[in-house]
Amino acid sequence: MIKKELAEPSKEKMQTILAKGIFVETILYLMIAFSGYFSMLNETPPLIIVRPKLANSKDYLMLIGRFGVIIKVVTSLTLASAPCRE
């Protein structure tokens, strides 16, 4: 897609555009994270900051949720670069 939009496509131009896109996406993620955290400051419940393991529980659902968030962030950055593979 990026290649089709450029008047003179080159690998360097596509990599520059991709790097800028990933940078902007990272800044947006950080802005959302920091604004969410700093909007509560001392009122942030410990459940969100440091979630201890529940007593007598393996807490698999929380583990699956954490891995899901990690996979989502990693794949969204990877999918953003997919058009540059052509």
N, C-alpha and C positions, 0 to 999 in steps of 0.2 A: 504494500500500500504506500509506504513512504517513497519507494523507488518510483512508482507511477506518478507521484505528485511533484517530484523534483524536475526542473527543466534540464539540468545536467546531473543525473544521478551518479554518485560515486560512493565507494565504501566508506571513505572518510566523512563525507557529509551525512550519511545515514547513521554512522556511529556517533557523530556529534549531536544530531537530533535525538537519538535514543538516550544518550547520556543526559541531555537536558531534560528529557521527559521523565527519566528515572529520578533525577534530582528534584524536580517539581513534585513528583509523587511522594518522595521521601519527606520533603518539607511539609506537605499536606498531612501525612500520617503523624509527623511529630507535632504539628500545630494542634491537631485533634487530640492527641494523647496529652500534651501539656495543658491545653485549655480544660480538658476534662478533669485532670488531676488538680490543677490550681484553682478551679472553680469551687472545690470543696475544702482544700487545704486540710486543716485539723479535723474537719468533720468527715474525712474519708474513713469509712469503716475499715477495720483491720481485715475484714473478710475480703476486701478488694486488694489491698496492698500485699498482705501475707496471709494466704489462706492455709490455715493448718489442716492437717488431715483429720477427718472426723474420727471420733473414737470407735474402735472396732469396725472400721469400714475401709475398704480398699479404694473407694472413691474413683472408680474407673470412668464415670461420666465426666468428671472434671478433667481428668487426664486426656480423654478423647477431645474435649472442648479446647484444651490448650494446644494440642497437636493440630486441631482443625484451624485455629487462628494462625499458627505458624505456616501451615501449608497454604492457606489463603494468601498471606502476604508474599510468600516466596513465589507462588505461581502467578500472582497478578503482575509482579515485576517481569517474570519470564514471558508471560503472554504479551506484555507490552513490546517486547523485543522480537516477537515472532515474525513480523513483516520484514525484518532486516535479514532474514535467513536466505531470501531468494537471491 
